[in-house]
Amino acid sequence: MHIVDTHLHLVYPDRFAYPWIEEVPPLQGAWTAEAYFDRAVPLGISAALHMEVDVAEAQIAEESRFMAGVHPRIAGVIAACRPERADFAEQLDRLSDLAALRGLRRVLHVVPDDVSQSETFRANIAALAARGLSFDLCVRADQLPLAIALADAAPDTVMVLDHCGVPTMQPEDFDRWAGDVADLARRGNVMGKISGVIAYGGEGPPEQRLRPYVEHMVACFGWDRLVWGSDHPVCTLGAPLEDWVATTHRLLEGCSEAEVAALLHRNAQRIYRLGEIES
């Protein structure tokens, strides 16, 4: 069963500036496509979407263009954007000839909550539908109501909730997270992404602490609205890529072949419009 990784970050510090990585020493240095696929292909990962790495704003378009051609197994790119700006259409126009472009992302947990609540932001996200582009929702668990409001404001735009909505992994917070995820999943334009959560804290072996969250995502979104992502190299803050893939397979034991295929590659091919990808 091959895997399409829908959330791969590649870091080329010789080409791009990553201000946020300066505060995360374990992620400093190069994380290249060659190094990733050398590890990923033996694990069954046949292709990946490059997820923007919040480079310096002036380099957003350059990052997307570079990553689109950096390796033959990169199936598409998700570009950074600034939907809060009045020049959002011009931002998209600068990428309009990039055939590999599949969607956009604005990391919302690094900006004030009111950024995504402005009329400009919401109108710009709604406009993505006409361009056939999706929007990845990158919010913390406490910001899930903001994601719900955004999904309601742009009902024709396909959105993908990154990292299971970033739960705190604290038992006392589970019910609130679960309720907000269930509410968000009632919006048919929103998909879920099981990505990178092995890096989150909590007690017990990874499979044990992650199972309630993964099972809740399945219960809310169903097998046809979920994708898988590594969040490499951020996932390495908790465990190596090999451990995350192995944990994923253990979590999927007992599931049907069709369910596993849907999560690991078929939904990604449909939602991100990747077409057929051979293993």
Accessible surface in RSA format (square Angstrom, percent):
REM  Atomic radii and reference values for relative SASA: ProtOr
REM  Chains: A
REM  Algorithm: Lee & Richards
REM  Probe-radius: 1.40
REM  Slices: 20
REM RES _ NUM      All-atoms   Total-Side   Main-Chain    Non-polar    All polar
REM                ABS   REL    ABS   REL    ABS   REL    ABS   REL    ABS   REL
RES MET A   1   104.09  53.9  36.24  24.0  67.85 161.6  40.77  34.7  63.32  83.9
RES HIS A   2    27.16  14.8  22.63  15.7   4.53  11.6  18.03  18.6   9.13  10.6
RES ILE A   3     1.53   0.9   1.53   1.1   0.00   0.0   1.53   1.1   0.00   0.0
RES VAL A   4     0.40   0.3   0.00   0.0   0.40   1.0   0.00   0.0   0.40   1.1
RES ASP A   5     0.00   0.0   0.00   0.0   0.00   0.0   0.00   0.0   0.00   0.0
RES THR A   6     0.01   0.0   0.01   0.0   0.00   0.0   0.01   0.0   0.00   0.0
RES HIS A   7     0.00   0.0   0.00   0.0   0.00   0.0   0.00   0.0   0.00   0.0
RES LEU A   8     0.00   0.0   0.00   0.0   0.00   0.0   0.00   0.0   0.00   0.0
RES HIS A   9    11.02   6.0  10.90   7.6   0.12   0.3   4.50   4.6   6.52   7.6
RES LEU A  10     1.29   0.7   1.29   0.9   0.00   0.0   1.29   0.9   0.00   0.0
RES VAL A  11     3.53   2.3   3.53   3.2   0.00   0.0   3.53   3.1   0.00   0.0
RES TYR A  12    22.43  10.5  22.27  12.7   0.16   0.4  22.18  16.7   0.25   0.3
RES PRO A  13    67.91  49.5  44.94  41.0  22.97  83.5  45.24  37.3  22.67 140.9
RES ASP A  14   125.37  87.8  81.46  81.1  43.91 103.8  51.65 121.6  73.73  73.5
RES ARG A  15   122.80  51.6 103.47  52.7  19.33  46.0  19.87  27.2 102.93  62.4
RES PHE A  16     7.34   3.7   0.08   0.1   7.26  18.9   2.67   1.6   4.67  13.4
RES ALA A  17    49.12  45.2  41.62  64.2   7.50  17.1  48.66  68.5   0.46   1.2
RES TYR A  18    15.86   7.4   6.79   3.9   9.07  23.6   6.79   5.1   9.07  11.2
RES PRO A  19    74.59  54.4  68.64  62.6   5.95  21.6  69.57  57.4   5.01  31.2
RES TRP A  20    81.30  32.6  72.41  35.0   8.89  20.9  79.12  42.2   2.18   3.5
RES ILE A  21     9.91   5.6   9.91   7.4   0.00   0.0   9.91   7.1   0.00   0.0
RES GLU A  22   132.56  76.1 112.66  85.2  19.90  47.4  39.65  76.7  92.91  75.9
RES GLU A  23   149.54  85.9 120.31  91.0  29.24  69.6  42.95  83.1 106.59  87.0
RES VAL A  24    36.12  23.8  34.79  31.5   1.33   3.2  36.12  31.4   0.00   0.0
RES PRO A  25    92.31  67.3  80.90  73.8  11.41  41.5  81.24  67.1  11.07  68.8
RES PRO A  26    89.26  65.1  62.38  56.9  26.88  97.7  75.23  62.1  14.03  87.2
RES LEU A  27     1.60   0.9   1.60   1.1   0.00   0.0   1.60   1.1   0.00   0.0
RES GLN A  28    88.61  49.5  69.11  50.5  19.50  46.4  25.84  55.0  62.77  47.6
RES GLY A  29    39.25  48.4   0.00   N/A  39.25  48.4  30.93  84.9   8.32  18.6
RES ALA A  30    67.13  61.7  36.58  56.5  30.55  69.5  36.58  51.5  30.55  80.9
RES TRP A  31    54.17  21.7  50.97  24.7   3.21   7.5  53.58  28.6   0.60   1.0
RES THR A  32    35.58  25.3  34.49  35.0   1.09   2.6  28.00  37.6   7.58  11.5
RES ALA A  33     0.00   0.0   0.00   0.0   0.00   0.0   0.00   0.0   0.00   0.0
RES GLU A  34    93.08  53.4  91.42  69.2   1.66   4.0  58.30 112.8  34.78  28.4
RES ALA A  35    54.30  49.9  46.55  71.8   7.75  17.6  52.66  74.2   1.64   4.3
RES TYR A  36     3.19   1.5   1.52   0.9   1.67   4.3   2.59   1.9   0.60   0.7
RES PHE A  37     6.95   3.5   4.99   3.1   1.97   5.1   5.28   3.2   1.67   4.8
RES ASP A  38   109.79  76.9  89.55  89.1  20.24  47.9  28.21  66.4  81.58  81.4
RES ARG A  39    85.20  35.8  77.93  39.7   7.28  17.3  42.79  58.5  42.41  25.7
RES ALA A  40     0.00   0.0   0.00   0.0   0.00   0.0   0.00   0.0   0.00   0.0
RES VAL A  41    58.07  38.2  49.22  44.6   8.85  21.3  49.22  42.8   8.85  24.0
RES PRO A  42   107.50  78.3  64.98  59.2  42.53 154.6  76.86  63.5  30.65 190.5
RES LEU A  43    44.89  25.0  30.54  21.8  14.35  36.1  36.47  25.6   8.42  22.7
RES GLY A  44    27.81  34.3   0.00   N/A  27.81  34.3  26.86  73.7   0.94   2.1
RES ILE A  45     0.44   0.2   0.00   0.0   0.44   1.1   0.10   0.1   0.34   0.9
RES SER A  46     7.96   6.7   3.21   4.3   4.75  10.9   5.11  10.9   2.85   4.0
RES ALA A  47     4.84   4.5   4.84   7.5   0.00   0.0   4.84   6.8   0.00   0.0
RES ALA A  48     0.00   0.0   0.00   0.0   0.00   0.0   0.00   0.0   0.00   0.0
RES LEU A  49     0.00   0.0   0.00   0.0   0.00   0.0   0.00   0.0   0.00   0.0
RES HIS A  50     2.20   1.2   2.20   1.5   0.00   0.0   0.00   0.0   2.20   2.6
RES MET A  51     0.00   0.0   0.00   0.0   0.00   0.0   0.00   0.0   0.00   0.0
RES GLU A  52     2.65   1.5   2.46   1.9   0.19   0.5   0.93   1.8   1.72   1.4
RES VAL A  53     3.21   2.1   1.01   0.9   2.20   5.3   3.21   2.8   0.00   0.0
RES ASP A  54    34.51  24.2  31.67  31.5   2.84   6.7   7.10  16.7  27.41  27.3
RES VAL A  55     3.52   2.3   0.00   0.0   3.52   8.5   0.00   0.0   3.52   9.6
RES ALA A  56    31.13  28.6  26.14  40.3   4.99  11.4  31.13  43.8   0.00   0.0
RES GLU A  57    77.10  44.3  63.26  47.9  13.84  32.9  30.38  58.8  46.72  38.1
RES ALA A  58   106.32  97.8  62.37  96.3  43.95 100.0  74.87 105.4  31.45  83.3
RES GLN A  59    40.31  22.5  40.30  29.5   0.00   0.0  10.66  22.7  29.65  22.5
RES ILE A  60    20.54  11.7  20.24  15.1   0.30   0.7  20.24  14.6   0.30   0.8
RES ALA A  61    28.44  26.1  26.31  40.6   2.13   4.8  26.31  37.0   2.13   5.6
RES GLU A  62    88.52  50.8  81.08  61.3   7.44  17.7  39.21  75.8  49.31  40.3
RES GLU A  63     1.35   0.8   1.35   1.0   0.00   0.0   0.44   0.9   0.91   0.7
RES SER A  64     3.07   2.6   1.15   1.5   1.92   4.4   1.92   4.1   1.15   1.6
RES ARG A  65    99.78  41.9  86.87  44.3  12.92  30.8  48.77  66.6  51.02  30.9
RES PHE A  66    47.45  23.7  35.11  21.7  12.34  32.1  44.74  27.1   2.72   7.8
RES MET A  67     0.00   0.0   0.00   0.0   0.00   0.0   0.00   0.0   0.00   0.0
RES ALA A  68    24.94  22.9   7.73  11.9  17.21  39.1   7.97  11.2  16.96  44.9
RES GLY A  69    66.68  82.2   0.00   N/A  66.68  82.2  36.21  99.4  30.47  68.2
RES VAL A  70    24.75  16.3   6.80   6.2  17.95  43.3  12.21  10.6  12.54  34.0
RES HIS A  71    33.30  18.2  26.84  18.7   6.45  16.5  13.67  14.1  19.62  22.8
RES PRO A  72   131.87  96.1  91.72  83.6  40.14 145.9 104.62  86.4  27.25 169.3
RES ARG A  73    84.63  35.5  80.39  41.0   4.24  10.1  16.21  22.2  68.42  41.5
RES ILE A  74    15.31   8.7   0.38   0.3  14.93  36.0   0.38   0.3  14.93  40.5
RES ALA A  75    31.86  29.3   8.68  13.4  23.18  52.7  19.89  28.0  11.98  31.7
RES GLY A  76     0.08   0.1   0.00   N/A   0.08   0.1   0.06   0.2   0.03   0.1
RES VAL A  77     0.77   0.5   0.77   0.7   0.00   0.0   0.77   0.7   0.00   0.0
RES ILE A  78     1.68   1.0   0.02   0.0   1.66   4.0   0.02   0.0   1.66   4.5
RES ALA A  79     0.06   0.1   0.00   0.0   0.06   0.1   0.06   0.1   0.00   0.0
RES ALA A  80     3.39   3.1   1.25   1.9   2.14   4.9   1.25   1.8   2.14   5.7
RES CYS A  81     2.54   1.9   1.31   1.5   1.23   2.9   2.54   6.4   0.00   0.0
RES ARG A  82    21.66   9.1  21.66  11.0   0.00   0.0   2.37   3.2  19.29  11.7
RES PRO A  83     0.00   0.0   0.00   0.0   0.00   0.0   0.00   0.0   0.00   0.0
RES GLU A  84    46.78  26.9  27.89  21.1  18.89  45.0  22.60  43.7  24.18  19.7
RES ARG A  85    98.94  41.5  96.51  49.2   2.43   5.8  33.40  45.6  65.54  39.7
RES ALA A  86   105.72  97.2  68.57 105.8  37.15  84.5  72.45 102.0  33.26  88.1
RES ASP A  87    62.72  43.9  59.00  58.7   3.72   8.8  30.43  71.6  32.28  32.2
RES PHE A  88     2.49   1.2   2.49   1.5   0.00   0.0   2.49   1.5   0.00   0.0
RES ALA A  89    51.39  47.3  48.14  74.3   3.25   7.4  49.75  70.1   1.64   4.3
RES GLU A  90    89.77  51.5  89.08  67.4   0.69   1.6  41.99  81.2  47.78  39.0
RES GLN A  91    23.64  13.2  20.34  14.9   3.30   7.9  16.19  34.5   7.46   5.7
RES LEU A  92     5.08   2.8   3.73   2.7   1.36   3.4   3.73   2.6   1.36   3.6
RES ASP A  93    76.27  53.4  64.90  64.6  11.37  26.9  24.43  57.5  51.84  51.7
RES ARG A  94   132.88  55.8 119.41  60.9  13.47  32.1  65.60  89.7  67.28  40.8
RES LEU A  95     5.84   3.3   5.23   3.7   0.61   1.5   5.23   3.7   0.61   1.6
RES SER A  96    83.28  70.4  44.99  60.0  38.29  88.2  31.47  67.0  51.81  72.6
RES ASP A  97   107.76  75.5  75.45  75.1  32.31  76.4  48.12 113.2  59.64  59.5
RES LEU A  98    23.91  13.3  16.27  11.6   7.63  19.2  17.50  12.3   6.41  17.2
RES ALA A  99    92.56  85.1  67.72 104.5  24.83  56.5  81.02 114.1  11.54  30.6
RES ALA A 100    23.08  21.2  17.32  26.7   5.76  13.1  21.57  30.4   1.51   4.0
RES LEU A 101    17.13   9.5   9.55   6.8   7.57  19.0   9.55   6.7   7.57  20.4
RES ARG A 102    47.53  20.0  47.53  24.2   0.00   0.0   1.32   1.8  46.20  28.0
RES GLY A 103     0.13   0.2   0.00   N/A   0.13   0.2   0.13   0.3   0.00   0.0
RES LEU A 104     0.64   0.4   0.61   0.4   0.03   0.1   0.61   0.4   0.03   0.1
RES ARG A 105    12.05   5.1  11.72   6.0   0.33   0.8   0.00   0.0  12.05   7.3
RES ARG A 106    21.74   9.1  20.88  10.6   0.86   2.1   1.04   1.4  20.70  12.5
RES VAL A 107    12.48   8.2  10.70   9.7   1.79   4.3  10.70   9.3   1.79   4.8
RES LEU A 108     5.09   2.8   4.21   3.0   0.88   2.2   4.21   3.0   0.88   2.4
RES HIS A 109    71.36  39.0  55.22  38.4  16.14  41.3  31.10  32.0  40.26  46.9
RES VAL A 110    86.63  57.0  49.82  45.1  36.81  88.7  60.18  52.3  26.45  71.7
RES VAL A 111    26.50  17.4  15.32  13.9  11.18  26.9  19.71  17.1   6.79  18.4
RES PRO A 112    92.23  67.2  79.07  72.1  13.16  47.8  91.02  75.1   1.21   7.5
RES ASP A 113    63.35  44.4  55.39  55.1   7.96  18.8  19.37  45.6  43.98  43.9
RES ASP A 114    95.43  66.8  87.78  87.4   7.65  18.1  35.41  83.3  60.02  59.9
RES VAL A 115    27.85  18.3  21.59  19.5   6.26  15.1  27.72  24.1   0.13   0.3
RES SER A 116     3.80   3.2   2.62   3.5   1.18   2.7   1.24   2.6   2.56   3.6
RES GLN A 117    76.30  42.7  63.65  46.5  12.66  30.1  12.80  27.3  63.50  48.2
RES SER A 118    44.49  37.6  34.14  45.6  10.35  23.9  43.63  92.9   0.87   1.2
RES GLU A 119   138.38  79.4 132.99 100.6   5.39  12.8  68.28 132.1  70.10  57.2
RES THR A 120    58.90  41.9  52.04  52.8   6.86  16.3  20.09  27.0  38.81  58.7
RES PHE A 121     0.00   0.0   0.00   0.0   0.00   0.0   0.00   0.0   0.00   0.0
RES ARG A 122    52.27  21.9  51.71  26.4   0.56   1.3   7.98  10.9  44.29  26.8
RES ALA A 123    62.45  57.4  49.07  75.7  13.38  30.4  56.55  79.6   5.90  15.6
RES ASN A 124    25.54  17.6  25.39  24.5   0.15   0.4   0.15   0.4  25.39  24.5
RES ILE A 125     0.00   0.0   0.00   0.0   0.00   0.0   0.00   0.0   0.00   0.0
RES ALA A 126    38.79  35.7  28.92  44.6   9.87  22.5  29.67  41.8   9.12  24.2
RES ALA A 127    49.67  45.7  38.49  59.4  11.18  25.4  48.03  67.6   1.64   4.3
RES LEU A 128     0.00   0.0   0.00   0.0   0.00   0.0   0.00   0.0   0.00   0.0
RES ALA A 129    36.28  33.4  14.81  22.9  21.47  48.8  19.49  27.4  16.79  44.5
RES ALA A 130   101.15  93.0  56.16  86.7  44.99 102.3  68.63  96.6  32.52  86.1
RES ARG A 131    97.99  41.1  68.59  35.0  29.40  70.0  33.07  45.2  64.93  39.3
RES GLY A 132    38.84  47.9   0.00   N/A  38.84  47.9  34.61  95.0   4.23   9.5
RES LEU A 133    18.54  10.3  13.90   9.9   4.65  11.7  15.46  10.9   3.08   8.3
RES SER A 134     1.26   1.1   0.70   0.9   0.57   1.3   0.90   1.9   0.37   0.5
RES PHE A 135     0.08   0.0   0.00   0.0   0.08   0.2   0.08   0.0   0.00   0.0
RES ASP A 136     0.25   0.2   0.25   0.2   0.00   0.0   0.00   0.0   0.25   0.2
RES LEU A 137     0.00   0.0   0.00   0.0   0.00   0.0   0.00   0.0   0.00   0.0
RES CYS A 138     4.06   3.1   3.76   4.2   0.31   0.7   0.31   0.8   3.76   4.0
RES VAL A 139     0.00   0.0   0.00   0.0   0.00   0.0   0.00   0.0   0.00   0.0
RES ARG A 140    90.66  38.1  90.66  46.2   0.00   0.0  44.04  60.2  46.62  28.3
RES ALA A 141    13.58  12.5  10.89  16.8   2.68   6.1  11.11  15.6   2.47   6.5
RES ASP A 142    68.14  47.7  52.78  52.5  15.36  36.3  28.57  67.2  39.57  39.5
RES GLN A 143     1.85   1.0   1.16   0.8   0.69   1.6   0.72   1.5   1.12   0.9
RES LEU A 144     0.00   0.0   0.00   0.0   0.00   0.0   0.00   0.0   0.00   0.0
RES PRO A 145    61.43  44.8  54.89  50.0   6.54  23.8  55.91  46.2   5.52  34.3
RES LEU A 146    26.65  14.8  24.56  17.6   2.09   5.3  25.08  17.6   1.57   4.2
RES ALA A 147     0.64   0.6   0.00   0.0   0.64   1.5   0.59   0.8   0.05   0.1
RES ILE A 148    17.82  10.1  17.82  13.3   0.00   0.0  17.82  12.8   0.00   0.0
RES ALA A 149    33.76  31.0  26.51  40.9   7.25  16.5  31.73  44.7   2.03   5.4
RES LEU A 150     0.26   0.1   0.24   0.2   0.02   0.0   0.24   0.2   0.02   0.0
RES ALA A 151     0.59   0.5   0.00   0.0   0.59   1.3   0.00   0.0   0.59   1.6
RES ASP A 152    74.95  52.5  54.30  54.0  20.64  48.8  28.95  68.1  46.00  45.9
RES ALA A 153    41.34  38.0  12.08  18.6  29.26  66.6  23.38  32.9  17.96  47.6
RES ALA A 154     0.59   0.5   0.00   0.0   0.59   1.3   0.59   0.8   0.00   0.0
RES PRO A 155    85.42  62.3  73.43  66.9  11.98  43.6  73.43  60.6  11.98  74.5
RES ASP A 156   118.24  82.8  95.90  95.4  22.34  52.8  25.66  60.4  92.57  92.3
RES THR A 157     0.48   0.3   0.10   0.1   0.38   0.9   0.33   0.4   0.15   0.2
RES VAL A 158    53.59  35.3  52.34  47.4   1.25   3.0  52.34  45.5   1.25   3.4
RES MET A 159     0.00   0.0   0.00   0.0   0.00   0.0   0.00   0.0   0.00   0.0
RES VAL A 160     0.06   0.0   0.06   0.1   0.00   0.0   0.06   0.1   0.00   0.0
RES LEU A 161     0.00   0.0   0.00   0.0   0.00   0.0   0.00   0.0   0.00   0.0
RES ASP A 162     0.08   0.1   0.00   0.0   0.08   0.2   0.00   0.0   0.08   0.1
RES HIS A 163    14.86   8.1  14.86  10.3   0.00   0.0   8.72   9.0   6.14   7.1
RES CYS A 164     0.03   0.0   0.03   0.0   0.00   0.0   0.00   0.0   0.03   0.0
RES GLY A 165     0.00   0.0   0.00   N/A   0.00   0.0   0.00   0.0   0.00   0.0
RES VAL A 166    35.34  23.3  33.10  30.0   2.24   5.4  33.10  28.8   2.24   6.1
RES PRO A 167     5.39   3.9   1.36   1.2   4.02  14.6   1.36   1.1   4.02  25.0
RES THR A 168    69.84  49.7  47.50  48.2  22.34  53.2  56.24  75.5  13.60  20.6
RES MET A 169    13.02   6.7   2.23   1.5  10.79  25.7   1.98   1.7  11.04  14.6
RES GLN A 170    78.19  43.7  78.19  57.1   0.00   0.0  19.12  40.7  59.07  44.8
RES PRO A 171   111.80  81.5  91.95  83.8  19.85  72.1  98.33  81.2  13.47  83.7
RES GLU A 172   134.28  77.1  96.09  72.7  38.19  90.9  64.64 125.0  69.65  56.9
RES ASP A 173    53.97  37.8  51.94  51.7   2.03   4.8  13.69  32.2  40.29  40.2
RES PHE A 174    52.50  26.3  51.22  31.7   1.28   3.3  52.50  31.8   0.00   0.0
RES ASP A 175   116.99  81.9 107.16 106.7   9.83  23.2  37.67  88.7  79.32  79.1
RES ARG A 176   150.92  63.4 137.26  70.0  13.66  32.5  69.73  95.3  81.19  49.2
RES TRP A 177     4.99   2.0   3.02   1.5   1.97   4.6   4.32   2.3   0.67   1.1
RES ALA A 178    11.55  10.6  11.11  17.1   0.44   1.0  11.36  16.0   0.19   0.5
RES GLY A 179    40.69  50.2   0.00   N/A  40.69  50.2  34.88  95.7   5.81  13.0
RES ASP A 180    26.14  18.3  25.99  25.9   0.15   0.4   0.06   0.1  26.07  26.0
RES VAL A 181     0.00   0.0   0.00   0.0   0.00   0.0   0.00   0.0   0.00   0.0
RES ALA A 182    24.03  22.1  21.48  33.1   2.56   5.8  21.96  30.9   2.08   5.5
RES ASP A 183    46.22  32.4  46.22  46.0   0.00   0.0   6.58  15.5  39.64  39.5
RES LEU A 184     0.00   0.0   0.00   0.0   0.00   0.0   0.00   0.0   0.00   0.0
RES ALA A 185     5.06   4.7   1.80   2.8   3.26   7.4   2.06   2.9   3.00   7.9
RES ARG A 186   172.67  72.5 136.68  69.7  36.00  85.7  66.54  90.9 106.13  64.3
RES ARG A 187    57.25  24.0  52.04  26.5   5.21  12.4  17.51  23.9  39.74  24.1
RES GLY A 188    57.80  71.3   0.00   N/A  57.80  71.3  34.84  95.6  22.96  51.4
RES ASN A 189    18.66  12.9   9.96   9.6   8.70  21.0  11.59  27.9   7.08   6.8
RES VAL A 190     0.00   0.0   0.00   0.0   0.00   0.0   0.00   0.0   0.00   0.0
RES MET A 191    20.78  10.8  20.78  13.8   0.00   0.0  20.78  17.7   0.00   0.0
RES GLY A 192     0.00   0.0   0.00   N/A   0.00   0.0   0.00   0.0   0.00   0.0
RES LYS A 193     0.00   0.0   0.00   0.0   0.00   0.0   0.00   0.0   0.00   0.0
RES ILE A 194     3.73   2.1   3.73   2.8   0.00   0.0   3.73   2.7   0.00   0.0
RES SER A 195     0.00   0.0   0.00   0.0   0.00   0.0   0.00   0.0   0.00   0.0
RES GLY A 196     0.48   0.6   0.00   N/A   0.48   0.6   0.22   0.6   0.25   0.6
RES VAL A 197     0.55   0.4   0.55   0.5   0.00   0.0   0.55   0.5   0.00   0.0
RES ILE A 198     0.60   0.3   0.32   0.2   0.28   0.7   0.32   0.2   0.28   0.8
RES ALA A 199    27.34  25.1   5.47   8.4  21.86  49.7   5.59   7.9  21.75  57.6
RES TYR A 200    43.90  20.5  37.59  21.4   6.31  16.4  37.83  28.4   6.07   7.5
RES GLY A 201    48.46  59.8   0.00   N/A  48.46  59.8  37.65 103.3  10.81  24.2
RES GLY A 202    38.12  47.0   0.00   N/A  38.12  47.0  10.05  27.6  28.08  62.9
RES GLU A 203   162.08  93.1 144.78 109.5  17.29  41.2  63.32 122.5  98.76  80.6
RES GLY A 204    38.34  47.3   0.00   N/A  38.34  47.3  19.01  52.2  19.33  43.3
RES PRO A 205    80.68  58.8  72.98  66.5   7.70  28.0  79.90  66.0   0.79   4.9
RES PRO A 206    40.13  29.2  40.13  36.6   0.00   0.0  40.13  33.1   0.00   0.0
RES GLU A 207    45.98  26.4  45.90  34.7   0.08   0.2  11.11  21.5  34.87  28.5
RES GLN A 208   118.65  66.3 103.05  75.3  15.60  37.1  41.52  88.4  77.13  58.5
RES ARG A 209    43.44  18.2  33.09  16.9  10.35  24.6  15.39  21.0  28.04  17.0
RES LEU A 210     0.23   0.1   0.23   0.2   0.00   0.0   0.23   0.2   0.00   0.0
RES ARG A 211    74.19  31.1  74.19  37.8   0.00   0.0  35.55  48.6  38.63  23.4
RES PRO A 212    62.16  45.3  53.67  48.9   8.49  30.9  59.59  49.2   2.57  16.0
RES TYR A 213    15.08   7.0  15.08   8.6   0.00   0.0   9.25   7.0   5.82   7.2
RES VAL A 214     9.68   6.4   9.68   8.8   0.00   0.0   9.68   8.4   0.00   0.0
RES GLU A 215    93.38  53.6  87.82  66.4   5.56  13.2  36.62  70.8  56.76  46.3
RES HIS A 216    39.08  21.4  34.94  24.3   4.14  10.6  24.45  25.2  14.63  17.0
RES MET A 217     0.00   0.0   0.00   0.0   0.00   0.0   0.00   0.0   0.00   0.0
RES VAL A 218    26.87  17.7  24.64  22.3   2.23   5.4  24.64  21.4   2.23   6.0
RES ALA A 219    84.69  77.9  43.80  67.6  40.89  93.0  55.37  78.0  29.32  77.7
RES CYS A 220    30.05  22.7   6.05   6.7  24.00  56.4   7.45  18.9  22.60  24.4
RES PHE A 221     6.13   3.1   0.00   0.0   6.13  16.0   1.02   0.6   5.11  14.6
RES GLY A 222    28.50  35.1   0.00   N/A  28.50  35.1  27.75  76.2   0.75   1.7
RES TRP A 223    53.71  21.6  49.11  23.8   4.61  10.8  38.67  20.6  15.05  24.4
RES ASP A 224    94.14  65.9  92.80  92.4   1.34   3.2  24.25  57.1  69.90  69.7
RES ARG A 225    54.14  22.7  54.14  27.6   0.00   0.0  31.48  43.0  22.67  13.7
RES LEU A 226     0.00   0.0   0.00   0.0   0.00   0.0   0.00   0.0   0.00   0.0
RES VAL A 227     0.01   0.0   0.01   0.0   0.00   0.0   0.01   0.0   0.00   0.0
RES TRP A 228     0.86   0.3   0.25   0.1   0.62   1.4   0.25   0.1   0.62   1.0
RES GLY A 229     0.00   0.0   0.00   N/A   0.00   0.0   0.00   0.0   0.00   0.0
RES SER A 230     0.00   0.0   0.00   0.0   0.00   0.0   0.00   0.0   0.00   0.0
RES ASP A 231     8.09   5.7   8.09   8.1   0.00   0.0   0.00   0.0   8.09   8.1
RES HIS A 232     6.11   3.3   6.11   4.2   0.00   0.0   5.23   5.4   0.88   1.0
RES PRO A 233     2.45   1.8   2.45   2.2   0.00   0.0   2.45   2.0   0.00   0.0
RES VAL A 234    35.56  23.4  35.56  32.2   0.00   0.0  35.56  30.9   0.00   0.0
RES CYS A 235     0.00   0.0   0.00   0.0   0.00   0.0   0.00   0.0   0.00   0.0
RES THR A 236    41.68  29.6  19.22  19.5  22.46  53.5  14.84  19.9  26.84  40.6
RES LEU A 237    85.21  47.5  48.43  34.6  36.78  92.5  52.44  36.8  32.77  88.2
RES GLY A 238    42.17  52.0   0.00   N/A  42.17  52.0  11.81  32.4  30.37  68.0
RES ALA A 239    13.42  12.3   8.77  13.5   4.65  10.6  13.42  18.9   0.00   0.0
RES PRO A 240    61.37  44.7  58.75  53.6   2.63   9.5  60.75  50.2   0.62   3.9
RES LEU A 241     0.05   0.0   0.05   0.0   0.00   0.0   0.05   0.0   0.00   0.0
RES GLU A 242    63.29  36.3  60.04  45.4   3.25   7.7  42.18  81.6  21.11  17.2
RES ASP A 243    67.26  47.1  65.59  65.3   1.67   3.9  11.00  25.9  56.26  56.1
RES TRP A 244     0.43   0.2   0.43   0.2   0.00   0.0   0.43   0.2   0.00   0.0
RES VAL A 245     4.91   3.2   4.80   4.3   0.11   0.3   4.91   4.3   0.00   0.0
RES ALA A 246    40.51  37.2  34.19  52.8   6.32  14.4  39.51  55.6   1.00   2.6
RES THR A 247     0.61   0.4   0.61   0.6   0.00   0.0   0.00   0.0   0.61   0.9
RES THR A 248     5.53   3.9   5.42   5.5   0.11   0.3   5.51   7.4   0.02   0.0
RES HIS A 249    74.25  40.6  69.57  48.4   4.69  12.0  48.96  50.5  25.29  29.4
RES ARG A 250    91.31  38.3  90.59  46.2   0.72   1.7  39.50  54.0  51.81  31.4
RES LEU A 251    15.00   8.4   4.80   3.4  10.20  25.6   4.80   3.4  10.20  27.5
RES LEU A 252    10.60   5.9   7.12   5.1   3.48   8.7   7.47   5.2   3.13   8.4
RES GLU A 253   130.33  74.8 102.73  77.7  27.59  65.7  46.72  90.4  83.61  68.3
RES GLY A 254    89.61 110.5   0.00   N/A  89.61 110.5  43.07 118.2  46.54 104.2
RES CYS A 255    39.59  29.9  18.27  20.4  21.32  50.1   3.22   8.1  36.37  39.2
RES SER A 256    55.63  47.0  42.81  57.1  12.82  29.5  49.90 106.3   5.73   8.0
RES GLU A 257   135.69  77.9 122.45  92.6  13.23  31.5  43.56  84.2  92.13  75.2
RES ALA A 258    75.44  69.4  61.21  94.5  14.22  32.4  68.91  97.0   6.52  17.3
RES GLU A 259    52.22  30.0  51.10  38.7   1.13   2.7  10.97  21.2  41.25  33.7
RES VAL A 260    19.82  13.0  19.82  17.9   0.00   0.0  19.82  17.2   0.00   0.0
RES ALA A 261     7.53   6.9   7.53  11.6   0.00   0.0   7.53  10.6   0.00   0.0
RES ALA A 262    10.00   9.2   9.98  15.4   0.02   0.0  10.00  14.1   0.00   0.0
RES LEU A 263     3.01   1.7   2.59   1.9   0.42   1.0   2.59   1.8   0.42   1.1
RES LEU A 264     0.23   0.1   0.00   0.0   0.23   0.6   0.00   0.0   0.23   0.6
RES HIS A 265    11.35   6.2  11.35   7.9   0.00   0.0   6.79   7.0   4.56   5.3
RES ARG A 266   127.68  53.6 122.75  62.6   4.94  11.8  41.67  56.9  86.02  52.1
RES ASN A 267     2.32   1.6   2.32   2.2   0.00   0.0   0.00   0.0   2.32   2.2
RES ALA A 268     0.53   0.5   0.53   0.8   0.00   0.0   0.53   0.7   0.00   0.0
RES GLN A 269    13.40   7.5  10.37   7.6   3.03   7.2   6.01  12.8   7.38   5.6
RES ARG A 270   129.36  54.3 111.56  56.9  17.80  42.4  81.81 111.8  47.55  28.8
RES ILE A 271    14.05   8.0   2.98   2.2  11.07  26.7   9.13   6.6   4.92  13.3
RES TYR A 272     0.00   0.0   0.00   0.0   0.00   0.0   0.00   0.0   0.00   0.0
RES ARG A 273    99.41  41.7  82.24  41.9  17.17  40.9  69.83  95.4  29.57  17.9
RES LEU A 274    24.05  13.4   0.15   0.1  23.90  60.1   2.43   1.7  21.62  58.2
RES GLY A 275    45.30  55.9   0.00   N/A  45.30  55.9  41.45 113.7   3.85   8.6
RES GLU A 276   143.15  82.2 112.91  85.4  30.24  72.0  64.18 124.1  78.97  64.5
RES ILE A 277    27.34  15.6  19.18  14.3   8.16  19.7  22.50  16.2   4.84  13.1
RES GLU A 278   155.56  89.3 137.87 104.3  17.69  42.1  57.09 110.4  98.47  80.4
RES SER A 279   107.96  91.2  55.72  74.4  52.25 120.4  35.75  76.1  72.22 101.2
END  Absolute sums over single chains surface
CHAIN  1 A    11179.6       8541.7       2637.9       6174.5       5005.1
END  Absolute sums over all chains
TOTAL         11179.6       8541.7       2637.9       6174.5       5005.1
